[in-house]
Amino acid sequence: MMPDAILNPTSLVVGAIANASALSSVLYIAWDISGGHVNPAVTFAMAVGGHISVPTALFYWVAQLIASVMACLVLKVIIVGMHVPTYAIAEEMTGFGASVLEGALTFVLVYTVYAARDPRRGPLSSIGILVIGLTAGASALAAGPFSGGSMNPACAFGSAAIAGSFRNQAVYWVGPLIGATIAGLLYDNAMFPSHATDPIRGISEGIVV
């Protein structure tokens, strides 16, 4: 929310640390309750892979988008005279390039989520949750000056809705959704395939939410 903060190395580091800490904290709280779904891209990948039902995924999406809008609204109200900035693409980048970048970073994040929550690796530990947060923080630090390092369509949507500007919004949906889907399918079917199926639902039991 500070002028030129996205180009300030100190601000980038602070933002990345805050991103990592906040995500790790939220996942630690909500993991055993709802699976820690705070990112529509993760939810989409889980739905495509058959780990959650489509109605459940839609419910999560609605909750995520509403929560993002409410958070940005609260931010705008409590900080008088400040506007809520939207994610922006660097002048040197094209929309396609930014979408590819966001997709690649989301791929890494979602793959980390799958690896951390796979019961075949043993019960989820606090280290696994911390690794997910650190992955998000590192990605935000790397991509901040170029595309904002969103990796989360809900974050981009909430700030855009409050600011009233949906410019380049597709970049923060198309890239992350495709990257997340590839990560989930790759993990399930190529890297660590599971042959066990649920006798009722007929889907893999490798990862359960």
C-alpha positions as CSV (number, residue, x, y, z in Angstrom):
1,M,0.0,0.0,0.0
2,M,3.1,2.2,0.0
3,P,4.2,4.0,-3.2
4,D,6.7,1.9,-5.2
5,A,6.7,-0.7,-2.5
6,I,6.8,-3.5,-5.1
7,L,10.2,-2.2,-6.3
8,N,11.6,-1.7,-2.8
9,P,13.8,-4.8,-1.8
10,T,13.0,-4.3,1.9
11,S,9.2,-4.1,1.2
12,L,9.5,-7.3,-0.9
13,V,11.2,-9.2,1.8
14,V,8.8,-8.0,4.5
15,G,5.8,-8.9,2.2
16,A,7.3,-12.4,1.5
17,I,7.8,-13.1,5.2
18,A,4.3,-11.9,6.0
19,N,2.9,-14.1,3.2
20,A,4.8,-17.2,4.4
21,S,3.9,-16.6,8.1
22,A,0.2,-15.9,7.4
23,L,-0.3,-18.9,5.1
24,S,1.4,-21.3,7.5
25,S,-0.7,-20.0,10.4
26,V,-4.0,-20.3,8.5
27,L,-3.1,-23.8,7.3
28,Y,-2.1,-24.9,10.8
29,I,-5.5,-23.8,12.1
30,A,-7.7,-25.1,9.3
31,W,-6.0,-28.1,7.9
32,D,-7.9,-30.7,9.9
33,I,-11.2,-28.8,9.7
34,S,-11.5,-28.1,6.0
35,G,-8.2,-29.1,4.4
36,G,-6.9,-25.5,4.6
37,H,-8.5,-24.4,1.3
38,V,-7.6,-20.7,1.0
39,N,-6.6,-20.8,-2.7
40,P,-9.1,-21.4,-5.5
41,A,-6.3,-22.9,-7.6
42,V,-5.6,-25.6,-5.0
43,T,-9.4,-26.2,-4.8
44,F,-9.7,-26.5,-8.5
45,A,-6.8,-29.0,-8.8
46,M,-8.3,-31.1,-6.0
47,A,-11.7,-31.1,-7.8
48,V,-10.1,-32.0,-11.2
49,G,-8.2,-34.8,-9.5
50,G,-11.3,-36.2,-7.8
51,H,-10.2,-35.5,-4.2
52,I,-13.2,-33.3,-3.5
53,S,-16.6,-33.1,-5.2
54,V,-17.6,-30.3,-7.5
55,P,-20.3,-28.9,-5.2
56,T,-17.8,-28.8,-2.4
57,A,-15.3,-27.0,-4.7
58,L,-17.9,-24.4,-5.7
59,F,-18.7,-23.8,-2.0
60,Y,-15.0,-23.3,-1.2
61,W,-14.7,-20.9,-4.2
62,V,-17.6,-18.8,-3.1
63,A,-16.2,-18.7,0.5
64,Q,-12.7,-17.8,-0.7
65,L,-13.9,-15.0,-3.0
66,I,-16.2,-13.5,-0.4
67,A,-13.5,-13.6,2.3
68,S,-11.0,-11.9,0.0
69,V,-13.4,-9.1,-0.8
70,M,-14.3,-8.6,2.9
71,A,-10.6,-8.6,3.9
72,C,-9.8,-5.9,1.3
73,L,-12.9,-3.9,2.4
74,V,-11.8,-4.0,6.0
75,L,-8.4,-2.9,5.0
76,K,-9.7,0.0,3.0
77,V,-12.0,1.1,5.9
78,I,-9.5,1.0,8.7
79,I,-6.7,2.7,6.7
80,V,-8.3,6.1,6.0
81,G,-7.3,7.8,2.8
82,M,-5.5,4.8,1.4
83,H,-6.6,2.8,-1.6
84,V,-6.3,-1.0,-1.9
85,P,-3.8,-1.7,-4.7
86,T,-4.5,-4.3,-7.3
87,Y,-1.9,-6.8,-8.7
88,A,-0.1,-5.3,-11.7
89,I,2.1,-6.5,-14.4
90,A,5.5,-4.9,-15.0
91,E,5.7,-2.8,-18.2
92,E,8.4,-5.1,-19.5
93,M,6.1,-8.1,-19.4
94,T,3.2,-9.2,-21.6
95,G,0.0,-10.6,-20.2
96,F,0.9,-14.0,-21.6
97,G,4.3,-13.9,-19.9
98,A,2.8,-12.9,-16.6
99,S,0.2,-15.7,-16.8
100,V,3.0,-18.2,-17.5
101,L,5.0,-16.9,-14.6
102,E,2.0,-17.1,-12.2
103,G,1.2,-20.6,-13.5
104,A,4.7,-21.8,-12.9
105,L,4.8,-20.5,-9.4
106,T,1.3,-21.9,-8.6
107,F,2.5,-25.3,-10.0
108,V,5.4,-25.3,-7.5
109,L,3.0,-24.3,-4.7
110,V,0.3,-26.8,-5.4
111,Y,2.9,-29.6,-5.9
112,T,4.2,-28.8,-2.5
113,V,0.7,-28.9,-1.1
114,Y,0.1,-32.4,-2.6
115,A,3.5,-33.7,-1.3
116,A,2.9,-32.3,2.2
117,R,-0.6,-33.7,2.6
118,D,0.1,-37.2,1.1
119,P,-0.7,-39.7,3.8
120,R,1.8,-42.2,2.3
121,R,4.5,-39.8,3.5
122,G,3.2,-40.1,7.1
123,P,1.0,-37.8,9.1
124,L,1.2,-34.1,8.3
125,S,3.6,-32.3,10.5
126,S,4.1,-28.7,11.3
127,I,7.2,-28.8,9.1
128,G,5.1,-29.7,6.1
129,I,2.8,-26.7,6.7
130,L,5.8,-24.4,7.2
131,V,7.3,-25.6,3.9
132,I,4.1,-24.7,2.1
133,G,4.2,-21.2,3.6
134,L,7.9,-20.8,2.8
135,T,7.2,-21.8,-0.8
136,A,4.5,-19.2,-1.1
137,G,6.8,-16.6,0.5
138,A,9.7,-17.4,-1.8
139,S,7.5,-17.3,-4.9
140,A,6.1,-13.9,-3.8
141,L,9.6,-12.6,-3.3
142,A,10.7,-13.8,-6.7
143,A,7.7,-12.6,-8.8
144,G,6.7,-9.5,-6.8
145,P,8.3,-7.0,-9.2
146,F,7.0,-8.8,-12.3
147,S,3.4,-9.9,-11.7
148,G,2.9,-9.4,-8.0
149,G,3.4,-13.0,-7.1
150,S,-0.3,-13.7,-6.4
151,M,-0.6,-17.4,-7.1
152,N,-4.1,-17.1,-5.6
153,P,-7.0,-16.0,-7.8
154,A,-9.0,-15.0,-4.7
155,C,-6.4,-12.4,-3.6
156,A,-6.4,-10.8,-7.1
157,F,-10.2,-10.8,-7.2
158,G,-10.7,-9.3,-3.8
159,S,-8.4,-6.3,-4.4
160,A,-9.8,-5.8,-7.9
161,A,-13.4,-5.8,-6.7
162,I,-12.7,-3.2,-4.0
163,A,-10.5,-1.1,-6.3
164,G,-13.1,-1.3,-9.1
165,S,-10.5,-2.3,-11.7
166,F,-10.4,-5.8,-13.2
167,R,-7.6,-5.0,-15.6
168,N,-5.4,-8.1,-16.4
169,Q,-7.6,-10.2,-14.0
170,A,-7.5,-13.1,-16.4
171,V,-3.7,-13.4,-15.8
172,Y,-4.3,-14.3,-12.2
173,W,-6.9,-16.9,-13.0
174,V,-5.8,-18.7,-16.2
175,G,-2.2,-19.2,-15.3
176,P,-2.7,-20.4,-11.7
177,L,-5.6,-22.7,-12.5
178,I,-3.7,-24.4,-15.3
179,G,-0.5,-24.6,-13.2
180,A,-2.3,-26.0,-10.3
181,T,-4.2,-28.6,-12.4
182,I,-0.9,-29.8,-14.0
183,A,0.7,-30.1,-10.6
184,G,-2.1,-32.2,-9.2
185,L,-2.4,-34.5,-12.2
186,L,1.4,-34.9,-12.4
187,Y,1.7,-35.8,-8.8
188,D,-1.3,-38.2,-8.8
189,N,-0.6,-40.0,-12.1
190,A,3.1,-39.8,-12.9
191,M,5.2,-39.1,-9.8
192,F,3.3,-40.8,-7.0
193,P,0.4,-42.7,-8.5
194,S,-2.0,-44.5,-6.1
195,H,-3.7,-47.7,-7.2
196,A,-6.0,-47.9,-4.2
197,T,-9.6,-46.7,-4.9
198,D,-12.5,-45.8,-2.7
199,P,-15.1,-48.6,-3.1
200,I,-17.9,-46.2,-2.9
201,R,-16.7,-43.1,-4.7
202,G,-14.3,-45.0,-7.0
203,I,-11.5,-42.4,-6.7
204,S,-8.0,-42.6,-5.4
205,E,-7.5,-42.6,-1.7
206,G,-4.0,-41.2,-2.0
207,I,-4.9,-37.7,-0.8
208,V,-8.0,-36.9,1.2
209,V,-9.4,-33.6,2.2
